[in-house]
Amino acid sequence: MVRASIKRYLSKCRSIRLYFPLKVSKPATLSCLVRSAPPAARRALQTVLPRFITSEASTGGAMPSRPLVLSGPSGGGKSTILTRAMQEFPKSFAFSVSHTTRKPRDGEQHGIHYWFTEREVMEKMVANNEFLEHAQFGGNIYGTSRAQVESIERTGKICVLDIELQGVRNIKNSHLDAKYILIKAPSIKILEERLRARGTETEESLKKRLRHAEEDTRAVEADPSLFDYIIVNDDLESAYRQFINAIKEDIQATQNIATNSA
């Protein structure tokens, strides 16, 4: 697991063709030269390296699992599958709560569903580069906090980020070494049937969701490399097993960390 994590990190550095000297003494001595220009070196030191440096102290020498970037349209089954996984492996996952400038809906709680944040505060956070990714939807800003992701990583759990396709692209351009999974319905027609069956959408919001799903489908077809795994949820049980198989090594890593910490 340690060697695999180091290889992923070095591969990430090579892909951006930059360099700076890096020396790591724990959990195994490693001296290596990575290509990086000064600005990128500073960004890497602020974002990627803490994951390797602090993990030894916080997880008993075991490398933390890779964050999980989960994407897919509403009605695709993403939330159902993730909820079941978190129930089956309660000590393996932690959900990254996003920030947003929109107002809370009925039943939503601050810090559980979102960090509801004033626009002025959030714009300042964006300017200070405090988000791994941020985007605007419906006139509101949404963002994934670097600090929260790093905090979850230090626990040794799998940090789950549920984000839109635009956010996936932004995180792909960051230094986060994540695993990317798309969960979708077999077709737009079936997606529409599922959303109508819920009875929670107005005709206007339904059309908007379907239009957005069609745009995302075309984008993924044009660039399937955006995701490590694409799961078509035409059967919930089968889709769930595919999801667990895709992250089984990461789940095992969290269990090893829990054992080492006990």
N, C-alpha and C positions, 0 to 999 in steps of 0.2 A: 504493500500500500504506500509506504514511504517513497520507494523508488518510482512508483507510478506517478505519484503526486509531483515529485521533482521533475520527472520527464515532461509532464504536462506543463509545468511552469516554464521550463527551458524552451519547450516548443513554442509557447506563447511569446516568449521574448524573441526567439529567432524569427517568428512570423512578422514582427514589426521592424526587424533589421536594425536594431539599436544595441548599444553596449555600455556596460559598466561592470567593475569587479564585484563579485558577490562571494562571501564566505559564510558558510553555515557550519556550526560545530555540533548541533543537535538536531535530530536524534542520531545522525551519523555524520562524521566529518566530511565536508564537501567543499572543495575550492573549485570555482569555475569562473569562466569569463563569459559574460553575456553581452551581446551587442545592444547598446542603448545610447541615445543622445541625452544630454543633461536634462532637458525638460521631462522627457519620458522617464528618465531614471528617478527623478523626484516623485513623479506620479506613482511609479512602481513601488518606491519605498513607502509611500503613504497608503497604498491600497493592497498590493499583492503580498509584499514581503511580510507584513505583520501576521498574515495567516500562517506563514511557515515559522516565524520567530516565536510568536506567542503560543502556538499550539502545543509546544513541548511542555510548557509550564501548566497549561490549563487542561490538557487531555492526557497527561501521564506519558508523553512521548509519542503517542499515536497521532497520525495525521488526521485532521478533521475531514468529514465527508464533503464532497463538492456541493455547492448550493444547487438547488433544483429550480430552474425557470420553467414554469408551467403556463401554457397558453392555449387558447381555444375559445370558440364562441360560446355565449350563454346558450344552454340547451344541448351542448355537446357531451355533457356528462362529466366534465372536469371536476366540479365541486363534489359530486357524488363519489367519484373514485378517490379523490384526495381524502375526503372525510373518512371513508372506509379504511384507507391505509393508515391514517392517524389513529384510528380506533384499534387496528390490529397491532400496530407498532407505536404505542403511545410515547415511548421514550426516545424515538428515533427522529421525530420531526418537530420543527418550530416554525411558525408562520411569520413571515416578515410583513408587518402592518404598514401599509402605504400612507403617505401624507396626501391630503387633498384640501383644496380651498372651497369645495362645495359644502353646503349645509347638510347636517345629519338628517337622514330619513327616519321615519317612525321605527323605533326598536333598535336603531344603531347606537353603539356606545363608543365614546372617545377612547382610543387606545386598544380597542378590540376589533372593530370593523375598519376604522381608519383613525389616523391622527388628524382631526379636523383643525385646520390651521388658517389663520388670517392671511389674505393674499399678500399683504405687505411683508409679513414674516417669511412666507414661503418664497417670495421673489428674492429676498435677501439670502435665503438658504441656497437658492439656485445660483445666485451670483458668487457665493462662497464655495461652490462646487461640492455641496454636501449631499448631492444625490447621485446615485449610480446611473439613474435614468429619470427623466421627467418628460411629461407631454401634456398637451391641452386637449380636453374633450368637452364639448358642450359649454365652452367658455370657462371651464374650471381647470386648474392645474392639478396633476397627479404626479407623485414622485416616490422613488424607492430610496430610503436613507442609507448612506454608506455605513453610518455608525450602528444602525440596527442590524444590518447584515453581518458586520464584523462581530457584534456582540453575540449573536446567535452562533456564529462559527466557533467562537471561543468555548461554547458549551459542548462542542463535539457533535451537536445535532445537525440534521440536514435542514438547511435554511430554505424554506419554500417561498418562492416569489411568483405570485399569480398576476401576470401582466399582459397587456395588449401587444399586438405584433410590433407596433412602433417602438414600444419599450424593449422588446426582444432585440431589435436592431441596435438600439442604443447600448444595451448591455453587452452585445457582441463586440462593440467597439471599445469597451472598457477593459480593465485588467482582471475582471472577475472570472475565475476559472470555474464555470458552471456547466451543468448538464441541461440540455434544452429538450423539452418534450411538448409536442402538440397533441391535444385530444380533440377530435372533431366528430361530427355526425357523418353518416355515410353520404348524405346529399343535402342540398339546401331545402328540398321538399320535405325530407324527414325532420330537418331542423325546425322548419315552420310548424309541422304537426306537433312537435314536442313543445314548442313555445306556446302554441294556441291551447294545448292541453293544460298548461299551467294555469292559464286564466289570469295572469298577472300583468299582461301587456295590453296597452291601448293599441289600436290599429296603427297609429302613427309611430309609436315606439317599436312595434313589431316590424314594420317596414324598414325602419332605420337599422335595427339589429340585423335583419336579413341582408340589407344592402352592404352593411359593414362586413358581414360574414362572406359575402360573394367577393368583395374586394380583397379580403385576406386570403381567400382560397386561391385566387388568381396570383397573388403575390408569392404564396408558398409554392405553387406549381412552377412559377418562374424561377424560384430559388429554393429548392428543397433542402439545401445545405444549411438553412437557418436553424434546423432542428436535428438533434441526434436521433430522435425517435418520433415517428408520426403514427399515432394510434387512432384507427377508425373504429369508433364505438357503435358497431352494429349489434353487438351482444355485450351487455354490461359485464358479465362474468369473465368472458374472454378478454375484454378490454382491461379489466382490472388485473388479470394475471399477466398480461403484456406489460402493464405499468410496473408491477412489482418486479418482474424479471429484468426490466430496464434499469432498476435502481437497487437490485439485490446486494451488489457489492457495497454500495453506500450504506444500506441498512446494516449489513454485517459490520462495517467499520464503526457505526455508532454503538453497536453492541460490544465490540472490542474495547472501545473507549470507556463504556460504562463499567466493564469488567475490570479494566486497569485502574479506574478511579475508586472502585469499591474497597 
